[in-house]
Amino acid sequence: MKKCLYCHTPIEGKAYAHKIGYFCKETHFDAYYRSLPKEKLALFNA
């Protein structure tokens, strides 16, 4: 089962998918992305 990387709740139905992982909503993706250090952001954007 997919879990949101930000709030860790199980995702049932449609998820917001990104190459980083799955999120229950787009705002959780934004919050998770902003919390990452610059070194990790460079890995995801490569």
CHARMM internal coordinates of N, CA and C (Angstrom, degrees):
IC EDIT
DIST 1 N 1 CA 1.4449
DIST 1 CA 1 C 1.5346
ANGL 1 N 1 CA 1 C 109.04
DIST 1 C 2 N 1.3176
ANGL 1 CA 1 C 2 N 115.40
DIHE 1 N 1 CA 1 C 2 N 141.12
DIST 2 N 2 CA 1.4648
ANGL 1 C 2 N 2 CA 121.08
DIHE 1 CA 1 C 2 N 2 CA 179.44
DIST 2 CA 2 C 1.5189
ANGL 2 N 2 CA 2 C 109.54
DIHE 1 C 2 N 2 CA 2 C -77.86
DIST 2 C 3 N 1.3533
ANGL 2 CA 2 C 3 N 114.73
DIHE 2 N 2 CA 2 C 3 N 143.28
DIST 3 N 3 CA 1.4609
ANGL 2 C 3 N 3 CA 120.49
DIHE 2 CA 2 C 3 N 3 CA 175.99
DIST 3 CA 3 C 1.5183
ANGL 3 N 3 CA 3 C 108.69
DIHE 2 C 3 N 3 CA 3 C -127.56
DIST 3 C 4 N 1.3052
ANGL 3 CA 3 C 4 N 115.55
DIHE 3 N 3 CA 3 C 4 N 145.75
DIST 4 N 4 CA 1.4614
ANGL 3 C 4 N 4 CA 122.08
DIHE 3 CA 3 C 4 N 4 CA 177.45
DIST 4 CA 4 C 1.5297
ANGL 4 N 4 CA 4 C 108.45
DIHE 3 C 4 N 4 CA 4 C -67.46
DIST 4 C 5 N 1.3213
ANGL 4 CA 4 C 5 N 116.34
DIHE 4 N 4 CA 4 C 5 N 129.91
DIST 5 N 5 CA 1.4692
ANGL 4 C 5 N 5 CA 119.57
DIHE 4 CA 4 C 5 N 5 CA 179.24
DIST 5 CA 5 C 1.5256
ANGL 5 N 5 CA 5 C 112.69
DIHE 4 C 5 N 5 CA 5 C -69.16
DIST 5 C 6 N 1.3106
ANGL 5 CA 5 C 6 N 117.19
DIHE 5 N 5 CA 5 C 6 N -20.23
DIST 6 N 6 CA 1.4602
ANGL 5 C 6 N 6 CA 120.21
DIHE 5 CA 5 C 6 N 6 CA -177.58
DIST 6 CA 6 C 1.5299
ANGL 6 N 6 CA 6 C 111.96
DIHE 5 C 6 N 6 CA 6 C -89.21
DIST 6 C 7 N 1.3344
ANGL 6 CA 6 C 7 N 116.96
DIHE 6 N 6 CA 6 C 7 N -52.81
DIST 7 N 7 CA 1.4650
ANGL 6 C 7 N 7 CA 119.37
DIHE 6 CA 6 C 7 N 7 CA -175.58
DIST 7 CA 7 C 1.5303
ANGL 7 N 7 CA 7 C 113.25
DIHE 6 C 7 N 7 CA 7 C -105.80
DIST 7 C 8 N 1.3238
ANGL 7 CA 7 C 8 N 117.19
DIHE 7 N 7 CA 7 C 8 N -5.19
DIST 8 N 8 CA 1.4677
ANGL 7 C 8 N 8 CA 124.56
DIHE 7 CA 7 C 8 N 8 CA 175.79
DIST 8 CA 8 C 1.5328
ANGL 8 N 8 CA 8 C 114.24
DIHE 7 C 8 N 8 CA 8 C 62.76
DIST 8 C 9 N 1.3160
ANGL 8 CA 8 C 9 N 117.73
DIHE 8 N 8 CA 8 C 9 N 21.50
DIST 9 N 9 CA 1.4624
ANGL 8 C 9 N 9 CA 119.91
DIHE 8 CA 8 C 9 N 9 CA 175.77
DIST 9 CA 9 C 1.5239
ANGL 9 N 9 CA 9 C 109.78
DIHE 8 C 9 N 9 CA 9 C -87.57
DIST 9 C 10 N 1.3142
ANGL 9 CA 9 C 10 N 117.54
DIHE 9 N 9 CA 9 C 10 N 146.19
DIST 10 N 10 CA 1.4715
ANGL 9 C 10 N 10 CA 120.16
DIHE 9 CA 9 C 10 N 10 CA 177.20
DIST 10 CA 10 C 1.5249
ANGL 10 N 10 CA 10 C 110.64
DIHE 9 C 10 N 10 CA 10 C -63.03
DIST 10 C 11 N 1.3110
ANGL 10 CA 10 C 11 N 115.22
DIHE 10 N 10 CA 10 C 11 N 140.85
DIST 11 N 11 CA 1.4631
ANGL 10 C 11 N 11 CA 120.88
DIHE 10 CA 10 C 11 N 11 CA -178.97
DIST 11 CA 11 C 1.5185
ANGL 11 N 11 CA 11 C 108.45
DIHE 10 C 11 N 11 CA 11 C -104.41
DIST 11 C 12 N 1.3090
ANGL 11 CA 11 C 12 N 115.27
DIHE 11 N 11 CA 11 C 12 N 119.80
DIST 12 N 12 CA 1.4557
ANGL 11 C 12 N 12 CA 121.25
DIHE 11 CA 11 C 12 N 12 CA 175.88
DIST 12 CA 12 C 1.5175
ANGL 12 N 12 CA 12 C 107.46
DIHE 11 C 12 N 12 CA 12 C -110.58
DIST 12 C 13 N 1.2987
ANGL 12 CA 12 C 13 N 116.74
DIHE 12 N 12 CA 12 C 13 N 132.58
DIST 13 N 13 CA 1.4595
ANGL 12 C 13 N 13 CA 120.14
DIHE 12 CA 12 C 13 N 13 CA -178.99
DIST 13 CA 13 C 1.5152
ANGL 13 N 13 CA 13 C 110.96
DIHE 12 C 13 N 13 CA 13 C 87.34
DIST 13 C 14 N 1.3174
ANGL 13 CA 13 C 14 N 115.32
DIHE 13 N 13 CA 13 C 14 N -142.51
DIST 14 N 14 CA 1.4563
ANGL 13 C 14 N 14 CA 121.11
DIHE 13 CA 13 C 14 N 14 CA -174.36
DIST 14 CA 14 C 1.5291
ANGL 14 N 14 CA 14 C 111.69
DIHE 13 C 14 N 14 CA 14 C -79.60
DIST 14 C 15 N 1.3139
ANGL 14 CA 14 C 15 N 115.72
DIHE 14 N 14 CA 14 C 15 N 131.72
DIST 15 N 15 CA 1.4593
ANGL 14 C 15 N 15 CA 121.70
DIHE 14 CA 14 C 15 N 15 CA 179.22
DIST 15 CA 15 C 1.5264
ANGL 15 N 15 CA 15 C 109.37
DIHE 14 C 15 N 15 CA 15 C -115.06
DIST 15 C 16 N 1.3239
ANGL 15 CA 15 C 16 N 116.18
DIHE 15 N 15 CA 15 C 16 N 157.11
DIST 16 N 16 CA 1.4490
ANGL 15 C 16 N 16 CA 121.37
DIHE 15 CA 15 C 16 N 16 CA 173.28
DIST 16 CA 16 C 1.5305
ANGL 16 N 16 CA 16 C 105.75
DIHE 15 C 16 N 16 CA 16 C -85.55
DIST 16 C 17 N 1.3280
ANGL 16 CA 16 C 17 N 116.61
DIHE 16 N 16 CA 16 C 17 N 106.76
DIST 17 N 17 CA 1.4623
ANGL 16 C 17 N 17 CA 121.62
DIHE 16 CA 16 C 17 N 17 CA -175.30
DIST 17 CA 17 C 1.5191
ANGL 17 N 17 CA 17 C 110.54
DIHE 16 C 17 N 17 CA 17 C -97.41
DIST 17 C 18 N 1.3268
ANGL 17 CA 17 C 18 N 115.33
DIHE 17 N 17 CA 17 C 18 N 139.38
DIST 18 N 18 CA 1.4612
ANGL 17 C 18 N 18 CA 123.66
DIHE 17 CA 17 C 18 N 18 CA 176.32
DIST 18 CA 18 C 1.5102
ANGL 18 N 18 CA 18 C 106.64
DIHE 17 C 18 N 18 CA 18 C -143.15
DIST 18 C 19 N 1.3262
ANGL 18 CA 18 C 19 N 117.60
DIHE 18 N 18 CA 18 C 19 N 163.54
DIST 19 N 19 CA 1.4631
ANGL 18 C 19 N 19 CA 118.40
DIHE 18 CA 18 C 19 N 19 CA -179.15
DIST 19 CA 19 C 1.5262
ANGL 19 N 19 CA 19 C 111.98
DIHE 18 C 19 N 19 CA 19 C -65.25
DIST 19 C 20 N 1.3262
ANGL 19 CA 19 C 20 N 117.88
DIHE 19 N 19 CA 19 C 20 N -17.75
DIST 20 N 20 CA 1.4612
ANGL 19 C 20 N 20 CA 121.98
DIHE 19 CA 19 C 20 N 20 CA 175.45
DIST 20 CA 20 C 1.5238
ANGL 20 N 20 CA 20 C 109.85
DIHE 19 C 20 N 20 CA 20 C -71.81
DIST 20 C 21 N 1.3378
ANGL 20 CA 20 C 21 N 116.37
DIHE 20 N 20 CA 20 C 21 N -41.75
DIST 21 N 21 CA 1.4576
ANGL 20 C 21 N 21 CA 121.32
DIHE 20 CA 20 C 21 N 21 CA -177.86
DIST 21 CA 21 C 1.5113
ANGL 21 N 21 CA 21 C 110.89
DIHE 20 C 21 N 21 CA 21 C 164.79
DIST 21 C 22 N 1.3324
ANGL 21 CA 21 C 22 N 115.70
DIHE 21 N 21 CA 21 C 22 N -157.69
DIST 22 N 22 CA 1.4581
ANGL 21 C 22 N 22 CA 121.82
DIHE 21 CA 21 C 22 N 22 CA -177.70
DIST 22 CA 22 C 1.5196
ANGL 22 N 22 CA 22 C 110.56
DIHE 21 C 22 N 22 CA 22 C -110.06
DIST 22 C 23 N 1.3288
ANGL 22 CA 22 C 23 N 114.62
DIHE 22 N 22 CA 22 C 23 N 145.80
DIST 23 N 23 CA 1.4578
ANGL 22 C 23 N 23 CA 121.58
DIHE 22 CA 22 C 23 N 23 CA -179.86
DIST 23 CA 23 C 1.5235
ANGL 23 N 23 CA 23 C 108.31
DIHE 22 C 23 N 23 CA 23 C -136.51
DIST 23 C 24 N 1.3482
ANGL 23 CA 23 C 24 N 116.93
DIHE 23 N 23 CA 23 C 24 N 149.46
DIST 24 N 24 CA 1.4605
ANGL 23 C 24 N 24 CA 119.81
DIHE 23 CA 23 C 24 N 24 CA -178.32
DIST 24 CA 24 C 1.5231
ANGL 24 N 24 CA 24 C 111.76
DIHE 23 C 24 N 24 CA 24 C -76.47
DIST 24 C 25 N 1.3166
ANGL 24 CA 24 C 25 N 117.96
DIHE 24 N 24 CA 24 C 25 N -23.67
DIST 25 N 25 CA 1.4614
ANGL 24 C 25 N 25 CA 121.58
DIHE 24 CA 24 C 25 N 25 CA 175.47
DIST 25 CA 25 C 1.5256
ANGL 25 N 25 CA 25 C 109.58
DIHE 24 C 25 N 25 CA 25 C -154.86
DIST 25 C 26 N 1.3103
ANGL 25 CA 25 C 26 N 115.38
DIHE 25 N 25 CA 25 C 26 N 161.29
DIST 26 N 26 CA 1.4575
ANGL 25 C 26 N 26 CA 120.98
DIHE 25 CA 25 C 26 N 26 CA -175.41
DIST 26 CA 26 C 1.5290
ANGL 26 N 26 CA 26 C 112.02
DIHE 25 C 26 N 26 CA 26 C -64.28
DIST 26 C 27 N 1.3098
ANGL 26 CA 26 C 27 N 118.36
DIHE 26 N 26 CA 26 C 27 N -32.90
DIST 27 N 27 CA 1.4687
ANGL 26 C 27 N 27 CA 120.54
DIHE 26 CA 26 C 27 N 27 CA 179.34
DIST 27 CA 27 C 1.5265
ANGL 27 N 27 CA 27 C 111.18
DIHE 26 C 27 N 27 CA 27 C -65.02
DIST 27 C 28 N 1.3360
ANGL 27 CA 27 C 28 N 117.56
DIHE 27 N 27 CA 27 C 28 N -32.70
DIST 28 N 28 CA 1.4684
ANGL 27 C 28 N 28 CA 120.23
DIHE 27 CA 27 C 28 N 28 CA 176.64
DIST 28 CA 28 C 1.5227
ANGL 28 N 28 CA 28 C 110.41
DIHE 27 C 28 N 28 CA 28 C -69.87
DIST 28 C 29 N 1.3334
ANGL 28 CA 28 C 29 N 117.71
DIHE 28 N 28 CA 28 C 29 N -35.49
DIST 29 N 29 CA 1.4630
ANGL 28 C 29 N 29 CA 120.22
DIHE 28 CA 28 C 29 N 29 CA 174.69
DIST 29 CA 29 C 1.5269
ANGL 29 N 29 CA 29 C 109.91
DIHE 28 C 29 N 29 CA 29 C -62.54
DIST 29 C 30 N 1.3254
ANGL 29 CA 29 C 30 N 117.24
DIHE 29 N 29 CA 29 C 30 N -46.55
DIST 30 N 30 CA 1.4643
ANGL 29 C 30 N 30 CA 120.88
DIHE 29 CA 29 C 30 N 30 CA 179.94
DIST 30 CA 30 C 1.5254
ANGL 30 N 30 CA 30 C 111.78
DIHE 29 C 30 N 30 CA 30 C -59.34
DIST 30 C 31 N 1.3212
ANGL 30 CA 30 C 31 N 116.79
DIHE 30 N 30 CA 30 C 31 N -44.43
DIST 31 N 31 CA 1.4652
ANGL 30 C 31 N 31 CA 120.78
DIHE 30 CA 30 C 31 N 31 CA -179.82
DIST 31 CA 31 C 1.5279
ANGL 31 N 31 CA 31 C 110.97
DIHE 30 C 31 N 31 CA 31 C -65.28
DIST 31 C 32 N 1.3250
ANGL 31 CA 31 C 32 N 116.92
DIHE 31 N 31 CA 31 C 32 N -42.56
DIST 32 N 32 CA 1.4666
ANGL 31 C 32 N 32 CA 121.07
DIHE 31 CA 31 C 32 N 32 CA 179.23
DIST 32 CA 32 C 1.5276
ANGL 32 N 32 CA 32 C 110.28
DIHE 31 C 32 N 32 CA 32 C -64.20
DIST 32 C 33 N 1.3248
ANGL 32 CA 32 C 33 N 116.37
DIHE 32 N 32 CA 32 C 33 N -45.15
DIST 33 N 33 CA 1.4621
ANGL 32 C 33 N 33 CA 121.60
DIHE 32 CA 32 C 33 N 33 CA -178.33
DIST 33 CA 33 C 1.5313
ANGL 33 N 33 CA 33 C 110.90
DIHE 32 C 33 N 33 CA 33 C -61.78
DIST 33 C 34 N 1.3316
ANGL 33 CA 33 C 34 N 117.05
DIHE 33 N 33 CA 33 C 34 N -42.17
DIST 34 N 34 CA 1.4688
ANGL 33 C 34 N 34 CA 120.48
DIHE 33 CA 33 C 34 N 34 CA 179.46
DIST 34 CA 34 C 1.5242
ANGL 34 N 34 CA 34 C 112.59
DIHE 33 C 34 N 34 CA 34 C -68.39
DIST 34 C 35 N 1.3290
ANGL 34 CA 34 C 35 N 117.42
DIHE 34 N 34 CA 34 C 35 N -22.84
DIST 35 N 35 CA 1.4639
ANGL 34 C 35 N 35 CA 120.82
DIHE 34 CA 34 C 35 N 35 CA -178.09
DIST 35 CA 35 C 1.5303
ANGL 35 N 35 CA 35 C 113.11
DIHE 34 C 35 N 35 CA 35 C -84.16
DIST 35 C 36 N 1.3259
ANGL 35 CA 35 C 36 N 117.62
DIHE 35 N 35 CA 35 C 36 N -11.24
DIST 36 N 36 CA 1.4591
ANGL 35 C 36 N 36 CA 120.70
DIHE 35 CA 35 C 36 N 36 CA -177.62
DIST 36 CA 36 C 1.5267
ANGL 36 N 36 CA 36 C 111.58
DIHE 35 C 36 N 36 CA 36 C -75.59
DIST 36 C 37 N 1.3320
ANGL 36 CA 36 C 37 N 117.64
DIHE 36 N 36 CA 36 C 37 N 143.16
DIST 37 N 37 CA 1.4618
ANGL 36 C 37 N 37 CA 120.09
DIHE 36 CA 36 C 37 N 37 CA 175.11
DIST 37 CA 37 C 1.5321
ANGL 37 N 37 CA 37 C 110.29
DIHE 36 C 37 N 37 CA 37 C -70.56
DIST 37 C 38 N 1.3162
ANGL 37 CA 37 C 38 N 116.53
DIHE 37 N 37 CA 37 C 38 N 159.43
DIST 38 N 38 CA 1.4660
ANGL 37 C 38 N 38 CA 121.74
DIHE 37 CA 37 C 38 N 38 CA -176.92
DIST 38 CA 38 C 1.5223
ANGL 38 N 38 CA 38 C 112.73
DIHE 37 C 38 N 38 CA 38 C -58.42
DIST 38 C 39 N 1.3293
ANGL 38 CA 38 C 39 N 118.13
DIHE 38 N 38 CA 38 C 39 N -32.63
DIST 39 N 39 CA 1.4589
ANGL 38 C 39 N 39 CA 121.28
DIHE 38 CA 38 C 39 N 39 CA -179.58
DIST 39 CA 39 C 1.5367
ANGL 39 N 39 CA 39 C 111.26
DIHE 38 C 39 N 39 CA 39 C -64.54
DIST 39 C 40 N 1.3243
ANGL 39 CA 39 C 40 N 116.57
DIHE 39 N 39 CA 39 C 40 N -41.47
DIST 40 N 40 CA 1.4641
ANGL 39 C 40 N 40 CA 119.63
DIHE 39 CA 39 C 40 N 40 CA 178.81
DIST 40 CA 40 C 1.5274
ANGL 40 N 40 CA 40 C 110.81
DIHE 39 C 40 N 40 CA 40 C -71.74
DIST 40 C 41 N 1.3187
ANGL 40 CA 40 C 41 N 117.12
DIHE 40 N 40 CA 40 C 41 N -36.65
DIST 41 N 41 CA 1.4577
ANGL 40 C 41 N 41 CA 119.95
DIHE 40 CA 40 C 41 N 41 CA 178.55
DIST 41 CA 41 C 1.5199
ANGL 41 N 41 CA 41 C 110.81
DIHE 40 C 41 N 41 CA 41 C -60.98
DIST 41 C 42 N 1.3151
ANGL 41 CA 41 C 42 N 116.83
DIHE 41 N 41 CA 41 C 42 N -37.91
DIST 42 N 42 CA 1.4636
ANGL 41 C 42 N 42 CA 120.99
DIHE 41 CA 41 C 42 N 42 CA 178.42
DIST 42 CA 42 C 1.5256
ANGL 42 N 42 CA 42 C 111.28
DIHE 41 C 42 N 42 CA 42 C -63.25
DIST 42 C 43 N 1.3277
ANGL 42 CA 42 C 43 N 117.98
DIHE 42 N 42 CA 42 C 43 N -35.88
DIST 43 N 43 CA 1.4599
ANGL 42 C 43 N 43 CA 121.73
DIHE 42 CA 42 C 43 N 43 CA 178.50
DIST 43 CA 43 C 1.5303
ANGL 43 N 43 CA 43 C 111.15
DIHE 42 C 43 N 43 CA 43 C -67.89
DIST 43 C 44 N 1.3204
ANGL 43 CA 43 C 44 N 116.86
DIHE 43 N 43 CA 43 C 44 N -40.55
DIST 44 N 44 CA 1.4591
ANGL 43 C 44 N 44 CA 120.60
DIHE 43 CA 43 C 44 N 44 CA -178.59
DIST 44 CA 44 C 1.5243
ANGL 44 N 44 CA 44 C 112.35
DIHE 43 C 44 N 44 CA 44 C -73.03
DIST 44 C 45 N 1.3210
ANGL 44 CA 44 C 45 N 116.96
DIHE 44 N 44 CA 44 C 45 N -30.46
DIST 45 N 45 CA 1.4571
ANGL 44 C 45 N 45 CA 120.65
DIHE 44 CA 44 C 45 N 45 CA -177.74
DIST 45 CA 45 C 1.5120
ANGL 45 N 45 CA 45 C 113.47
DIHE 44 C 45 N 45 CA 45 C -88.61
DIST 45 C 46 N 1.3320
ANGL 45 CA 45 C 46 N 117.14
DIHE 45 N 45 CA 45 C 46 N -3.01
DIST 46 N 46 CA 1.4605
ANGL 45 C 46 N 46 CA 120.40
DIHE 45 CA 45 C 46 N 46 CA -178.73
DIST 46 CA 46 C 1.4970
ANGL 46 N 46 CA 46 C 112.60
DIHE 45 C 46 N 46 CA 46 C -75.77
END
COOR INIT
IC SEED 1 N 1 CA 1 C
IC BUILD
